[in-house]
């Protein structure tokens, strides 16, 4: 899947930006993983300091999708580590966006996926299996629906109601 340049998309889609059909996440994320640019249909997940459902979703075929995790912005533990980064790569996920922390940064940076997260934290998460899949999430000033499209590159992250053409 060809990646779109987010700056160019913004420059050429003023009407979509005005209508809210194209939205820009606030620039709060750090970039990890081998893929600096990635895109795909969104799968949403809402959890708090618990990554059991993260693993469950990443164990399914990614098919070029992007997992968007609303971790409540927690800076107290990591929701994704090196093992989950490798799993995401192996299962065909295009990327992961975490409104929270990751760990095993060197391992994740070796994975052929794109990862965005608020920061890194060495502590692993809880394992209770509490959370919600495929729900509307609100991260970085933007509401994101399951099934929308995410486009990320070094300039930022965009959310579109529909797939954009190259």
C-alpha positions as CSV (number, residue, x, y, z in Angstrom):
1,X,0.0,0.0,0.0
2,X,1.5,3.3,-1.1
3,X,1.8,5.9,1.7
4,X,0.5,9.4,1.3
5,X,2.5,12.4,2.4
6,X,0.4,13.9,5.2
7,X,1.5,17.5,4.4
8,X,0.5,17.0,0.8
9,X,-2.8,15.5,1.9
10,X,-3.5,18.5,4.1
11,X,-2.6,20.9,1.3
12,X,-4.9,19.3,-1.2
13,X,-7.9,18.5,1.0
14,X,-9.0,21.7,2.6
15,X,-12.7,20.8,2.1
16,X,-12.2,17.5,3.9
17,X,-10.4,19.2,6.8
18,X,-13.1,21.8,7.1
19,X,-15.9,19.2,7.1
20,X,-14.1,17.0,9.7
21,X,-13.9,14.1,7.3
22,X,-10.1,14.5,7.5
23,X,-8.7,15.1,11.0
24,X,-5.2,15.7,12.3
25,X,-4.0,14.2,15.6
26,X,-2.2,16.6,17.9
27,X,1.6,16.2,17.6
28,X,2.2,14.3,20.9
29,X,3.6,11.0,19.6
30,X,7.1,9.6,19.3
31,X,8.0,7.5,16.3
32,X,9.2,3.9,16.7
33,X,9.7,0.9,14.4
34,X,11.3,0.6,10.9
35,X,8.3,2.1,9.0
36,X,8.3,5.9,9.3
37,X,5.3,6.1,7.1
38,X,2.3,3.7,7.3
39,X,-1.4,3.7,6.6
40,X,-4.4,1.4,6.8
41,X,-7.9,0.9,8.1
42,X,-8.2,1.5,11.8
43,X,-9.0,-1.1,14.5
44,X,-9.8,0.6,17.8
45,X,-9.1,-0.6,21.3
46,X,-9.8,1.1,24.7
47,X,-7.8,-0.3,27.6
48,X,-6.1,1.1,30.7
49,X,-2.8,-0.3,32.0
50,X,-3.8,-3.8,30.7
51,X,-2.6,-5.3,27.5
52,X,-4.4,-8.6,27.3
53,X,-6.7,-7.4,24.6
54,X,-3.8,-5.8,22.7
55,X,-2.2,-9.2,22.4
56,X,-5.6,-10.8,21.4
57,X,-6.0,-8.4,18.5
58,X,-2.4,-8.6,17.4
59,X,-2.7,-12.4,17.2
60,X,-5.3,-12.0,14.5
61,X,-4.4,-11.3,10.8
62,X,-3.6,-7.7,10.5
63,X,-4.1,-7.5,6.7
64,X,-2.5,-4.1,6.6
65,X,-4.6,-2.5,9.3
66,X,-3.5,-0.1,12.0
67,X,-4.3,-0.9,15.7
68,X,-5.2,2.4,17.5
69,X,-5.0,1.8,21.3
70,X,-6.5,4.4,23.6
71,X,-4.6,3.6,26.8
72,X,-5.9,6.7,28.6
73,X,-2.6,8.4,28.1
74,X,-1.2,6.4,31.0
75,X,2.5,7.1,31.7
76,X,2.7,4.4,34.4
77,X,3.4,1.2,32.3
78,X,3.8,0.0,28.8
79,X,1.0,-1.5,26.7
80,X,3.2,-2.8,23.8
81,X,6.7,-4.3,24.0
82,X,9.1,-6.1,21.7
83,X,7.2,-9.4,21.6
84,X,4.0,-7.6,20.6
85,X,5.9,-5.6,18.0
86,X,7.3,-8.7,16.5
87,X,3.8,-10.4,16.6
88,X,2.3,-7.4,14.8
89,X,4.9,-7.6,12.1
90,X,4.5,-11.3,11.7
91,X,0.7,-11.1,11.5
92,X,0.7,-8.3,8.8
93,X,-0.3,-5.2,10.8
94,X,0.8,-2.0,9.2
95,X,1.2,-0.1,12.5
96,X,0.2,0.6,16.0
97,X,-0.7,3.9,17.6
98,X,-0.6,3.9,21.4
99,X,-2.1,6.7,23.5
100,X,0.2,5.5,26.2
101,X,3.6,3.9,26.5
102,X,5.7,1.2,24.9
103,X,8.8,-0.6,26.1
104,X,11.6,-2.7,24.6
105,X,12.3,0.3,22.3
106,X,15.3,-1.3,20.6
107,X,13.4,-4.4,19.8
108,X,10.4,-2.4,18.4
109,X,12.8,-0.3,16.4
110,X,14.0,-3.5,14.7
111,X,10.4,-4.5,13.6
112,X,9.2,-3.8,10.1
113,X,6.1,-1.9,11.3
114,X,5.3,1.7,12.2
115,X,4.6,2.5,15.9
116,X,3.6,5.8,17.5
117,X,3.4,6.2,21.3
118,X,3.6,8.9,23.9
119,X,6.8,7.6,25.4
120,X,8.6,4.5,26.6
121,X,8.3,3.0,30.1
122,X,10.1,-0.1,31.4
123,X,7.2,-1.5,33.5
124,X,4.9,-4.1,31.9
125,X,1.1,-3.7,32.1
126,X,-1.4,-5.6,34.1
127,X,-3.0,-8.8,32.7
128,X,-6.7,-8.6,33.6
129,X,-8.3,-8.7,30.1
130,X,-10.4,-5.6,30.7
131,X,-11.2,-3.2,27.8
132,X,-13.3,-2.6,24.8
133,X,-12.7,-3.5,21.1
134,X,-14.0,-1.7,18.1
135,X,-15.3,1.3,20.0
136,X,-15.0,5.1,19.3
137,X,-11.9,6.4,21.0
138,X,-10.7,10.0,21.6
139,X,-7.0,10.5,21.5
140,X,-4.7,13.5,20.7
141,X,-7.7,15.8,20.4
142,X,-9.4,13.6,17.8
143,X,-12.3,11.2,17.8
144,X,-11.4,8.0,15.9
145,X,-14.0,5.4,14.7
146,X,-13.3,1.8,14.0
147,X,-12.9,1.3,10.3
148,X,-11.7,4.8,9.5
149,X,-8.3,5.2,7.7
150,X,-5.1,6.3,9.4
151,X,-2.1,7.9,7.5
152,X,1.1,8.5,9.4
153,X,4.5,9.8,8.4
154,X,7.3,11.9,9.9
155,X,5.0,15.0,9.7
156,X,2.1,13.7,11.6
157,X,-1.0,11.4,11.8
158,X,-4.2,11.9,9.9
159,X,-7.6,10.2,10.3
160,X,-9.9,10.0,7.3
161,X,-13.5,8.8,7.2
162,X,-12.7,7.1,3.9
163,X,-9.6,5.7,2.1
164,X,-7.7,8.5,0.3
165,X,-6.3,8.0,-3.2
166,X,-2.6,8.4,-3.9
